[in-house]
Amino acid sequence: MTLTLREILARRGDPLQLEPLTGEVGLDRPIPDPEVASPGLALAGYTGRFMPRRLHVLGETEISYLNALNPGERRARLEKFFDFDLPCVFVTKGQAVPTELLDLARVRGIPLLRSKLKTAEFYRRIKPIVEEAFAPRTTLHGSLADVYGVGLLFIGQSGIGKSECVLDLVERGHRLVADDIVQVVRRGSDILIGSGHELAAHHMEIRGVGLVDIPALFGIRSVRQQKRIEVVVQLEAWEKAKDTDRTGLQQLETTILEVTIPRVIVPLNPGKNITVISEVVAMMHLLRFAGVDVAAAFNQRLIRKMKEKQGLREYLQEDYE
């Protein structure tokens, strides 16, 4: 995805309180880098470590420094600064902009925008905006539901029953996030956020019934706009997955957008209550998150009992009376 200054200016609520000082200049230019930084020593003439592709912010320190220079030196420093192909320059705290800065921005075609926000607050608000636009993303075929606060992503071959399982979960009070098409965005290095396509609008396709409007049938509380994906539930036909681990000691994983998350394979056969099993999967994940691993604890008790029995047999074998 790409992000332009015009899109930032058009954001609902005007979170950055921006005022374009150079008019329409460069507003449709794609922002090349999500990093936001101060030009630092570049204004003093040292550009050896300068990163021109970043979004550059001039706070009170930078503007005070420029105002302390005589007009000739100020213009020389700014000309060297604007020799780079800068995506844009922001000025914070509603400060008055030096004439040389405004003139050079117009001549070089570099957008100059001013915000009323303090510098720290401006950084806090703009970083999530650009990080969201540049975040790695993909689209998956599956269904995503919020079950006891755990994001379960159901995957499997077409027609295996993913939508029907999520519909039953919704009927039991859980929440639908997306059906059929799940858009996944990576936040940071290890968080996956799933959401539905805007055109789907929380509709589900149920074979034999057709399209189902979930909020209309079950109320607005039955859906949510997005949810963190925490466990992948893979639905498999019994013939393909009949040798699946039965103890839970073998914890499977899968990778989405370079993020590793737990994966559970559930074999399907007639009469199996996949909805209850899904609720148990969510609760087991919550237990593991709290530090309780049921399978590992059971295995340790079993091993301890076997050792005790072994010790008793050895003792009896040495009793010759």
Residue frames as qw, qx, qy, qz and C-alpha x, y, z in Angstrom:
[[0.000, 0.887, 0.462, 0.000, 0.00, 0.00, 0.00],
 [0.391, 0.300, -0.024, 0.870, 1.02, 3.62, -0.53],
 [0.238, -0.776, -0.457, 0.364, 0.33, 6.71, 1.54],
 [0.322, 0.521, 0.154, 0.775, 0.25, 10.33, 0.40],
 [0.109, -0.087, -0.388, 0.911, 0.11, 13.59, 2.31],
 [0.421, -0.171, -0.273, -0.848, -3.31, 14.28, 0.83],
 [0.675, -0.295, -0.658, -0.156, -4.62, 11.09, 2.43],
 [0.428, -0.200, -0.581, 0.662, -3.13, 12.13, 5.78],
 [0.096, -0.020, 0.083, -0.992, -4.77, 15.54, 5.49],
 [0.558, -0.181, -0.417, -0.695, -8.12, 13.90, 4.69],
 [0.366, -0.115, -0.889, 0.250, -8.13, 11.59, 7.72],
 [0.435, -0.687, -0.470, -0.342, -11.25, 11.75, 9.84],
 [0.602, -0.741, -0.227, 0.192, -10.95, 13.99, 12.88],
 [0.330, 0.837, -0.243, 0.364, -7.79, 15.75, 11.61],
 [0.840, -0.478, -0.155, 0.205, -5.57, 13.93, 14.16],
 [0.679, -0.025, -0.002, 0.734, -2.38, 15.78, 13.16],
 [0.022, -0.907, -0.241, 0.344, -3.96, 19.27, 12.87],
 [0.567, -0.066, 0.397, 0.719, -1.98, 20.02, 9.71],
 [0.278, 0.876, 0.126, -0.373, -1.88, 23.20, 7.67],
 [0.758, 0.256, 0.310, 0.514, -0.20, 22.98, 4.21],
 [0.173, -0.779, 0.041, 0.602, 2.03, 26.05, 3.86],
 [0.127, -0.332, 0.631, 0.690, 3.00, 25.31, 0.24],
 [0.624, 0.290, -0.106, -0.718, -0.52, 24.75, -1.08],
 [0.948, 0.184, 0.077, -0.247, -0.98, 21.75, -3.35],
 [0.335, 0.692, -0.640, 0.002, 2.74, 21.23, -3.85],
 [0.258, 0.338, -0.894, 0.144, 3.69, 17.54, -3.53],
 [0.599, -0.173, 0.460, -0.632, 0.53, 16.42, -1.71],
 [0.930, 0.197, 0.000, -0.311, 0.00, 13.47, -4.09],
 [0.393, 0.578, -0.708, 0.096, 3.59, 12.25, -3.90],
 [0.892, -0.271, -0.359, -0.045, 3.81, 8.74, -2.31],
 [0.401, -0.788, 0.434, -0.173, 5.63, 8.70, 1.01],
 [0.678, 0.429, -0.597, -0.012, 8.66, 6.40, 0.46],
 [0.438, 0.136, -0.762, 0.457, 9.56, 5.51, 4.06],
 [0.524, -0.674, -0.481, -0.199, 7.55, 5.06, 7.29],
 [0.589, -0.270, -0.359, 0.672, 10.29, 6.50, 9.51],
 [0.063, -0.934, -0.175, -0.306, 9.68, 9.90, 11.10],
 [0.721, -0.269, -0.164, 0.617, 12.72, 11.80, 12.36],
 [0.075, -0.947, 0.027, 0.310, 14.36, 15.14, 13.01],
 [0.684, 0.678, -0.172, 0.205, 17.00, 16.22, 10.45],
 [0.788, -0.506, 0.004, 0.352, 19.41, 16.73, 13.34],
 [0.453, -0.540, 0.292, 0.647, 22.94, 17.65, 12.29],
 [0.489, 0.449, 0.551, 0.506, 21.90, 17.98, 8.64],
 [0.027, 0.960, 0.249, 0.122, 20.82, 21.56, 9.41],
 [0.422, -0.817, 0.253, 0.302, 24.29, 22.21, 10.80],
 [0.359, 0.746, -0.483, -0.285, 25.90, 21.00, 7.57],
 [0.178, -0.329, 0.927, 0.028, 26.81, 17.39, 8.40],
 [0.785, 0.218, -0.063, -0.577, 24.93, 15.04, 6.06],
 [0.180, 0.398, -0.897, -0.072, 27.09, 11.92, 6.28],
 [0.043, 0.145, 0.964, -0.218, 24.42, 9.97, 8.19],
 [0.407, 0.258, 0.152, -0.863, 21.40, 11.84, 6.86],
 [0.270, 0.262, 0.917, 0.131, 18.41, 9.77, 5.66],
 [0.169, 0.114, -0.178, -0.963, 16.54, 11.96, 3.15],
 [0.354, -0.233, -0.769, -0.478, 13.67, 9.49, 2.47],
 [0.224, -0.399, -0.774, 0.438, 12.28, 9.87, 5.99],
 [0.126, -0.847, -0.387, -0.340, 9.52, 12.27, 7.05],
 [0.452, 0.131, -0.331, 0.818, 11.36, 15.23, 8.59],
 [0.350, -0.825, -0.441, -0.047, 10.04, 17.13, 11.59],
 [0.297, 0.401, -0.245, 0.831, 11.30, 20.56, 12.66],
 [0.467, -0.672, -0.551, 0.163, 10.48, 21.14, 16.30],
 [0.196, -0.979, -0.049, 0.010, 11.15, 24.12, 18.52],
 [0.637, -0.524, 0.335, 0.457, 14.86, 23.28, 18.81],
 [0.578, 0.228, 0.509, 0.595, 15.41, 23.19, 15.03],
 [0.154, 0.855, 0.344, 0.356, 13.42, 26.37, 14.36],
 [0.399, -0.900, 0.045, 0.171, 15.21, 28.20, 17.20],
 [0.660, -0.282, 0.406, 0.565, 18.55, 27.12, 15.74],
 [0.444, 0.496, 0.480, 0.572, 17.62, 28.42, 12.28],
 [0.070, -0.949, -0.242, -0.190, 16.40, 31.73, 13.73],
 [0.559, -0.735, 0.139, 0.357, 19.72, 32.15, 15.56],
 [0.629, 0.041, 0.414, 0.657, 21.64, 32.15, 12.24],
 [0.098, 0.529, -0.118, -0.835, 22.12, 35.27, 10.13],
 [0.716, 0.507, 0.170, -0.449, 20.00, 35.31, 6.94],
 [0.473, 0.633, -0.569, -0.226, 22.87, 34.40, 4.59],
 [0.024, -0.316, 0.936, -0.156, 24.05, 31.45, 6.68],
 [0.578, 0.182, 0.627, -0.490, 20.48, 30.30, 7.29],
 [0.717, 0.550, -0.080, -0.420, 19.79, 30.22, 3.57],
 [0.330, 0.555, -0.759, -0.085, 23.04, 28.33, 2.85],
 [0.254, -0.151, 0.906, -0.304, 22.21, 25.66, 5.45],
 [0.648, 0.350, 0.472, -0.485, 18.66, 25.25, 4.15],
 [0.594, 0.605, -0.369, -0.382, 19.83, 25.07, 0.52],
 [0.154, 0.390, -0.907, 0.027, 22.09, 22.16, 1.44],
 [0.418, 0.086, 0.784, -0.451, 19.19, 20.56, 3.32],
 [0.663, 0.517, 0.270, -0.469, 16.84, 20.94, 0.34],
 [0.253, 0.547, -0.699, -0.385, 19.41, 19.60, -2.12],
 [0.155, -0.001, 0.986, -0.062, 18.10, 16.18, -1.07],
 [0.411, -0.230, -0.595, -0.652, 14.87, 14.81, -2.53],
 [0.137, 0.007, 0.735, -0.665, 12.84, 15.14, 0.68],
 [0.078, -0.455, -0.857, -0.230, 9.31, 13.67, 0.77],
 [0.232, -0.824, -0.303, -0.419, 8.05, 16.48, 3.02],
 [0.301, 0.156, -0.510, 0.790, 8.88, 18.67, 6.02],
 [0.418, -0.725, -0.528, -0.144, 6.68, 19.22, 9.08],
 [0.123, 0.371, -0.375, 0.841, 6.90, 22.13, 11.51],
 [0.446, -0.489, -0.743, 0.100, 5.34, 21.56, 14.94],
 [0.284, -0.505, -0.468, 0.667, 3.90, 23.73, 17.73],
 [0.227, 0.880, 0.414, 0.060, 2.40, 26.16, 15.22],
 [0.460, -0.544, 0.112, 0.693, 5.72, 28.01, 14.99],
 [0.366, 0.864, -0.082, -0.335, 6.41, 30.85, 12.58],
 [0.881, 0.164, 0.285, 0.340, 8.38, 29.50, 9.63],
 [0.301, -0.554, 0.294, 0.718, 11.56, 31.31, 8.46],
 [0.526, 0.697, -0.045, -0.485, 11.05, 32.97, 5.09],
 [0.166, 0.557, -0.763, -0.283, 14.00, 31.11, 3.56],
 [0.315, -0.001, 0.941, -0.124, 12.51, 27.76, 4.57],
 [0.543, 0.556, 0.497, -0.385, 9.16, 28.52, 2.94],
 [0.400, 0.749, -0.289, -0.442, 10.72, 29.95, -0.24],
 [0.035, 0.445, -0.873, -0.198, 13.08, 27.00, -0.78],
 [0.437, 0.172, 0.858, -0.206, 10.30, 24.47, -0.17],
 [0.566, 0.670, 0.258, -0.405, 8.20, 26.11, -2.89],
 [0.297, 0.724, -0.513, -0.352, 11.10, 26.37, -5.35],
 [0.017, -0.328, 0.942, 0.072, 12.16, 22.72, -4.84],
 [0.663, -0.096, -0.486, -0.562, 8.59, 21.42, -4.92],
 [0.369, -0.047, -0.858, 0.353, 8.81, 19.91, -1.42],
 [0.434, -0.680, -0.426, -0.410, 5.60, 20.11, 0.66],
 [0.187, 0.175, -0.559, 0.788, 5.88, 22.03, 3.92],
 [0.508, -0.576, -0.529, -0.361, 3.18, 21.49, 6.52],
 [0.010, -0.371, 0.521, -0.769, 2.65, 23.00, 9.96],
 [0.549, -0.428, -0.715, -0.062, 0.98, 21.33, 12.95],
 [0.342, -0.732, 0.109, -0.579, -0.42, 22.92, 16.09],
 [0.914, -0.366, -0.175, 0.012, 0.63, 19.88, 18.12],
 [0.365, -0.786, 0.496, 0.058, 3.66, 19.77, 20.37],
 [0.364, 0.553, -0.721, -0.205, 6.55, 17.83, 18.86],
 [0.157, -0.164, 0.950, -0.213, 6.27, 14.76, 21.13],
 [0.572, 0.352, 0.557, -0.487, 2.51, 14.53, 20.59],
 [0.574, 0.614, -0.282, -0.463, 2.97, 14.92, 16.83],
 [0.186, 0.401, -0.894, -0.074, 5.40, 11.97, 16.79],
 [0.334, 0.037, 0.863, -0.377, 2.99, 9.90, 18.90],
 [0.616, 0.481, 0.358, -0.510, 0.12, 10.47, 16.48],
 [0.534, 0.642, -0.373, -0.405, 1.85, 10.21, 13.10],
 [0.061, -0.416, 0.905, 0.065, 3.83, 7.03, 13.73],
 [0.513, 0.191, 0.809, -0.214, 0.80, 4.68, 13.91],
 [0.585, 0.673, 0.109, -0.440, -0.58, 6.25, 10.72],
 [0.398, 0.677, -0.568, -0.247, 2.51, 5.59, 8.61],
 [0.210, -0.290, 0.929, -0.092, 3.25, 2.23, 10.25],
 [0.638, 0.329, 0.599, -0.356, -0.27, 1.03, 9.41],
 [0.605, 0.706, -0.108, -0.352, 0.15, 2.06, 5.77],
 [0.341, 0.641, -0.684, -0.070, 3.53, 0.32, 5.42],
 [0.605, -0.296, 0.688, -0.271, 2.73, -2.79, 7.48],
 [0.108, 0.154, -0.918, -0.349, 3.16, -6.18, 5.73],
 [0.638, 0.160, 0.367, -0.657, -0.21, -7.63, 4.78],
 [0.083, 0.074, -0.919, -0.379, -1.76, -10.60, 3.05],
 [0.693, -0.021, -0.014, -0.720, -5.17, -12.14, 2.33],
 [0.090, -0.142, 0.982, -0.089, -6.13, -15.62, 3.53],
 [0.600, -0.193, -0.530, -0.567, -9.03, -17.93, 2.74],
 [0.348, -0.164, -0.837, 0.389, -10.70, -18.80, 6.02],
 [0.387, -0.750, -0.357, -0.401, -12.96, -17.56, 8.80],
 [0.301, 0.223, -0.527, 0.763, -11.95, -15.53, 11.85],
 [0.530, -0.671, -0.413, -0.312, -13.88, -15.46, 15.11],
 [0.052, -0.509, 0.535, -0.672, -13.40, -14.01, 18.59],
 [0.780, -0.318, -0.520, -0.141, -13.93, -16.89, 21.03],
 [0.688, -0.645, -0.219, 0.251, -13.56, -15.99, 24.71],
 [0.135, -0.940, 0.206, 0.238, -11.29, -13.13, 23.63],
 [0.518, -0.330, 0.665, 0.425, -9.04, -15.42, 21.58],
 [0.504, 0.591, -0.258, -0.574, -8.79, -14.90, 17.83],
 [0.661, -0.020, 0.743, 0.105, -9.33, -18.28, 16.13],
 [0.373, 0.528, -0.441, -0.623, -8.57, -18.45, 12.41],
 [0.786, 0.122, 0.592, -0.133, -10.36, -21.43, 10.83],
 [0.280, 0.560, -0.588, -0.512, -8.75, -22.79, 7.67],
 [0.572, 0.051, 0.819, -0.019, -9.34, -25.85, 5.54],
 [0.152, 0.108, 0.740, 0.646, -10.43, -26.93, 2.11],
 [0.370, -0.032, -0.150, -0.916, -13.48, -25.33, 0.54],
 [0.715, -0.189, -0.421, -0.525, -16.76, -26.77, 1.79],
 [0.483, 0.032, -0.809, 0.333, -15.32, -28.45, 4.89],
 [0.447, -0.687, -0.571, -0.040, -17.49, -26.39, 7.26],
 [0.380, 0.014, -0.277, 0.882, -15.51, -23.33, 8.36],
 [0.227, -0.311, -0.113, -0.916, -18.42, -20.91, 7.95],
 [0.685, -0.430, -0.487, -0.329, -20.91, -23.28, 9.59],
 [0.652, -0.242, -0.509, 0.506, -18.60, -23.68, 12.60],
 [0.171, 0.047, -0.183, 0.967, -18.23, -19.91, 13.03],
 [0.423, -0.381, -0.334, -0.751, -22.00, -19.43, 12.58],
 [0.722, -0.431, -0.541, -0.002, -22.61, -21.87, 15.43],
 [0.499, -0.143, -0.384, 0.764, -20.07, -20.00, 17.57],
 [0.095, -0.241, -0.059, -0.964, -21.90, -16.74, 16.90],
 [0.610, -0.438, -0.461, -0.473, -25.17, -18.38, 17.92],
 [0.732, -0.376, -0.481, 0.302, -23.48, -19.37, 21.21],
 [0.308, -0.928, -0.131, 0.164, -22.54, -15.76, 21.92],
 [0.593, -0.312, 0.290, 0.684, -19.11, -15.42, 20.30],
 [0.225, 0.828, 0.016, -0.513, -18.25, -12.86, 17.64],
 [0.769, 0.438, 0.329, 0.329, -17.60, -12.97, 13.91],
 [0.242, -0.662, 0.234, 0.670, -14.69, -10.97, 12.53],
 [0.344, 0.525, -0.493, -0.602, -14.44, -12.16, 8.92],
 [0.795, 0.130, 0.581, -0.116, -15.72, -14.97, 6.75],
 [0.805, 0.525, 0.236, 0.142, -14.23, -16.43, 3.57],
 [0.531, 0.603, -0.127, 0.582, -11.72, -13.58, 3.03],
 [0.588, -0.746, -0.133, 0.283, -9.51, -12.57, 5.96],
 [0.401, 0.789, -0.182, 0.428, -7.20, -9.59, 5.51],
 [0.794, -0.469, -0.155, 0.353, -4.15, -9.90, 7.74],
 [0.219, 0.868, -0.216, 0.390, -1.82, -7.07, 8.75],
 [0.759, -0.161, -0.399, 0.490, 1.35, -7.47, 10.81],
 [0.200, -0.935, 0.046, -0.290, 1.79, -4.94, 13.59],
 [0.405, -0.743, 0.531, -0.033, 5.29, -4.66, 14.93],
 [0.185, 0.474, -0.848, -0.148, 7.25, -7.90, 14.73],
 [0.071, -0.007, -0.991, 0.109, 4.87, -10.47, 16.23],
 [0.360, 0.382, 0.576, -0.627, 1.24, -9.32, 16.14],
 [0.020, 0.176, 0.766, 0.618, -1.19, -10.34, 13.39],
 [0.341, 0.343, 0.392, -0.782, -4.44, -8.40, 13.08],
 [0.141, 0.244, 0.865, 0.415, -7.24, -9.92, 11.00],
 [0.339, 0.411, 0.258, -0.806, -10.23, -8.13, 9.53],
 [0.566, 0.452, 0.686, 0.061, -12.86, -8.68, 6.85],
 [0.255, 0.212, 0.446, 0.831, -13.18, -7.10, 3.45],
 [0.170, 0.225, 0.252, -0.926, -15.22, -3.89, 3.56],
 [0.484, 0.037, -0.482, -0.729, -17.60, -5.17, 0.85],
 [0.424, -0.169, -0.889, 0.014, -18.42, -8.32, 2.82],
 [0.323, -0.423, 0.155, -0.832, -19.62, -6.24, 5.79],
 [0.306, -0.160, 0.814, -0.467, -19.99, -9.27, 8.13],
 [0.833, 0.190, -0.090, -0.512, -22.02, -11.35, 5.72],
 [0.405, -0.303, 0.862, 0.046, -21.56, -15.13, 5.59],
 [0.624, 0.245, -0.513, -0.537, -22.19, -17.57, 2.78],
 [0.530, -0.143, 0.783, -0.294, -23.88, -20.73, 4.05],
 [0.166, 0.106, -0.841, -0.504, -24.27, -23.46, 1.43],
 [0.152, -0.417, -0.889, -0.111, -27.90, -24.22, 0.84],
 [0.124, -0.751, -0.496, 0.419, -29.05, -21.04, 2.58],
 [0.375, 0.772, 0.181, 0.481, -27.17, -18.25, 0.82],
 [0.265, 0.413, -0.296, 0.819, -25.88, -14.98, 2.20],
 [0.511, -0.660, -0.534, 0.137, -26.54, -14.33, 5.88],
 [0.054, 0.722, -0.153, 0.672, -26.37, -10.85, 7.44],
 [0.560, -0.168, -0.687, 0.433, -24.93, -11.63, 10.87],
 [0.039, -0.023, -0.374, 0.926, -25.52, -8.23, 12.60],
 [0.498, -0.151, -0.248, -0.817, -29.11, -8.16, 11.31],
 [0.750, -0.212, -0.593, -0.204, -29.86, -11.64, 12.70],
 [0.722, -0.291, -0.504, 0.373, -27.80, -11.71, 15.92],
 [0.294, -0.940, -0.128, 0.115, -27.30, -8.03, 16.75],
 [0.324, 0.866, -0.307, 0.225, -24.34, -5.68, 16.56],
 [0.496, -0.664, 0.541, -0.143, -22.64, -7.42, 19.52],
 [0.940, 0.060, 0.334, 0.033, -22.18, -10.54, 17.40],
 [0.731, 0.542, 0.034, 0.413, -19.46, -8.95, 15.24],
 [0.390, -0.784, 0.114, 0.469, -16.27, -6.98, 15.60],
 [0.462, 0.853, -0.165, -0.181, -14.19, -5.08, 13.06],
 [0.539, 0.569, -0.596, 0.173, -10.81, -6.67, 13.72],
 [0.835, -0.512, 0.167, -0.115, -9.10, -9.14, 16.06],
 [0.057, -0.668, 0.740, 0.056, -5.62, -10.39, 16.78],
 [0.894, 0.150, -0.378, -0.188, -5.04, -13.86, 15.29],
 [0.382, -0.637, 0.615, -0.266, -3.73, -16.10, 18.08],
 [0.533, -0.112, 0.839, 0.001, -4.49, -19.71, 17.06],
 [0.462, 0.287, -0.558, -0.627, -5.00, -21.32, 13.65],
 [0.663, 0.036, 0.678, -0.315, -7.61, -24.11, 13.70],
 [0.256, 0.334, -0.723, -0.549, -7.13, -26.37, 10.68],
 [0.784, 0.119, 0.398, -0.461, -10.20, -28.45, 9.84],
 [0.147, 0.382, -0.844, -0.346, -9.31, -31.71, 8.11],
 [0.842, -0.007, -0.319, -0.435, -11.29, -34.67, 6.80],
 [0.793, -0.455, 0.373, -0.159, -11.01, -37.69, 9.14],
 [0.951, 0.238, 0.086, 0.178, -9.30, -39.82, 6.49],
 [0.502, 0.688, -0.219, 0.476, -6.48, -37.29, 6.12],
 [0.064, -0.646, 0.446, -0.617, -5.99, -36.45, 9.79],
 [0.870, -0.369, -0.235, -0.230, -6.82, -39.69, 11.64],
 [0.810, -0.041, -0.333, 0.481, -3.22, -40.01, 12.87],
 [0.006, -0.776, 0.123, -0.619, -3.25, -36.57, 14.50],
 [0.252, 0.193, -0.710, 0.629, -1.60, -36.28, 17.95],
 [0.534, -0.558, -0.561, -0.298, -4.07, -37.22, 20.71],
 [0.603, -0.436, -0.449, 0.494, -2.20, -36.01, 23.80],
 [0.008, -0.988, -0.109, -0.105, -1.44, -32.38, 23.02],
 [0.659, -0.543, 0.226, 0.469, 2.28, -32.86, 23.73],
 [0.495, 0.135, 0.467, 0.720, 3.09, -32.19, 20.10],
 [0.112, 0.794, 0.273, -0.531, 2.36, -28.48, 19.70],
 [0.569, 0.426, 0.465, 0.528, 2.12, -27.52, 16.04],
 [0.091, -0.669, -0.031, 0.737, 2.90, -24.09, 14.64],
 [0.550, 0.610, 0.439, 0.364, 2.40, -22.18, 11.42],
 [0.333, -0.341, 0.065, 0.877, 3.87, -18.99, 10.00],
 [0.271, 0.819, 0.472, 0.184, 1.94, -16.03, 8.61],
 [0.176, 0.928, -0.064, 0.321, 3.85, -12.92, 7.48],
 [0.490, 0.413, -0.579, 0.503, 6.94, -14.28, 9.27],
 [0.414, -0.422, 0.458, -0.664, 5.05, -14.53, 12.57],
 [0.374, 0.009, -0.927, 0.004, 4.84, -17.98, 14.19],
 [0.556, -0.239, 0.258, -0.753, 1.56, -18.85, 15.91],
 [0.402, -0.069, 0.890, -0.201, 0.06, -22.09, 17.32],
 [0.547, 0.142, -0.516, -0.644, -1.84, -24.42, 14.98],
 [0.516, -0.031, 0.771, -0.373, -4.38, -27.08, 15.93],
 [0.334, 0.087, -0.761, -0.550, -5.54, -29.81, 13.53],
 [0.556, 0.059, 0.572, -0.600, -9.10, -30.98, 14.17],
 [0.030, -0.025, -0.916, -0.400, -10.19, -34.15, 12.29],
 [0.548, 0.080, 0.103, -0.826, -13.84, -34.08, 11.27],
 [0.120, -0.109, -0.968, -0.190, -16.21, -37.02, 11.32],
 [0.412, -0.492, -0.484, -0.596, -20.02, -37.27, 11.52],
 [0.642, -0.634, -0.430, -0.031, -21.41, -36.23, 14.91],
 [0.571, -0.122, -0.281, 0.761, -18.33, -34.37, 16.15],
 [0.116, -0.937, -0.319, 0.084, -19.23, -31.14, 17.96],
 [0.605, 0.323, -0.004, 0.728, -16.67, -28.86, 16.36],
 [0.136, -0.813, -0.067, -0.563, -18.15, -25.78, 18.08],
 [0.731, -0.679, 0.048, -0.041, -17.46, -27.05, 21.60],
 [0.856, -0.027, 0.072, 0.512, -14.02, -28.21, 20.49],
 [0.348, 0.631, 0.047, 0.692, -13.31, -24.69, 19.20],
 [0.411, -0.830, 0.031, -0.375, -14.29, -23.22, 22.57],
 [0.874, -0.432, 0.088, 0.204, -11.95, -25.68, 24.27],
 [0.704, 0.330, 0.052, 0.627, -9.13, -24.71, 21.90],
 [0.027, 0.783, -0.019, 0.621, -9.61, -21.07, 22.93],
 [0.652, -0.721, 0.088, -0.216, -9.71, -21.90, 26.64],
 [0.916, -0.140, 0.056, 0.371, -6.63, -24.14, 26.37],
 [0.490, 0.546, -0.016, 0.679, -4.79, -21.25, 24.72],
 [0.286, -0.814, 0.077, -0.499, -5.75, -18.99, 27.62],
 [0.866, -0.493, 0.066, 0.046, -4.48, -21.62, 30.06],
 [0.817, 0.144, 0.031, 0.557, -1.13, -21.86, 28.26],
 [0.189, 0.729, -0.022, 0.657, -0.90, -18.09, 28.21],
 [0.533, -0.753, 0.133, -0.363, -1.36, -18.19, 32.00],
 [0.014, 0.605, -0.775, 0.181, 1.45, -20.74, 32.28],
 [0.694, -0.076, 0.640, -0.319, -0.66, -23.91, 32.59],
 [0.445, 0.361, -0.697, -0.431, 0.15, -26.69, 30.12],
 [0.841, -0.159, 0.263, -0.446, -2.29, -29.52, 30.81],
 [0.929, 0.292, -0.229, -0.011, -0.63, -32.09, 28.55],
 [0.414, 0.544, -0.576, 0.449, 2.86, -31.42, 29.93],
 [0.400, -0.441, 0.528, -0.605, 1.63, -31.54, 33.53],
 [0.937, -0.025, 0.116, -0.329, -0.19, -34.84, 32.92],
 [0.807, 0.422, -0.381, 0.160, 2.90, -36.28, 31.25],
 [0.114, 0.563, -0.618, 0.536, 5.07, -35.29, 34.22],
 [0.671, -0.301, 0.425, -0.528, 2.65, -36.94, 36.66],
 [0.966, 0.182, -0.078, -0.167, 2.65, -40.10, 34.55],
 [0.600, 0.513, -0.515, 0.332, 6.45, -40.24, 34.41],
 [0.194, -0.515, 0.590, -0.591, 6.68, -39.65, 38.17],
 [0.847, -0.149, 0.265, -0.436, 4.19, -42.47, 38.83],
 [0.908, 0.328, -0.262, 0.018, 6.11, -44.82, 36.55],
 [0.324, 0.559, -0.606, 0.465, 9.33, -44.06, 38.41],
 [0.502, -0.398, 0.512, -0.572, 7.63, -44.76, 41.73],
 [0.959, 0.057, 0.072, -0.269, 6.35, -48.13, 40.43],
 [0.725, 0.491, -0.437, 0.208, 9.80, -48.96, 39.10],
 [0.011, -0.554, 0.632, -0.542, 11.33, -48.21, 42.51],
 [0.751, -0.234, 0.379, -0.487, 8.77, -50.48, 44.21],
 [0.955, 0.246, -0.140, -0.085, 9.52, -53.38, 41.82],
 [0.491, 0.554, -0.557, 0.377, 13.26, -53.04, 42.42],
 [0.330, -0.481, 0.575, -0.573, 12.69, -53.08, 46.19],
 [0.891, -0.070, 0.236, -0.381, 10.54, -56.24, 46.03],
 [0.848, 0.411, -0.331, 0.054, 13.05, -57.98, 43.76],
 [0.294, 0.527, -0.631, 0.488, 15.73, -57.48, 46.46],
 [0.584, -0.377, 0.433, -0.574, 13.52, -58.84, 49.27],
 [0.481, 0.223, -0.841, -0.112, 14.58, -62.51, 49.72],
 [0.257, -0.103, 0.772, -0.572, 12.59, -63.27, 52.91]]
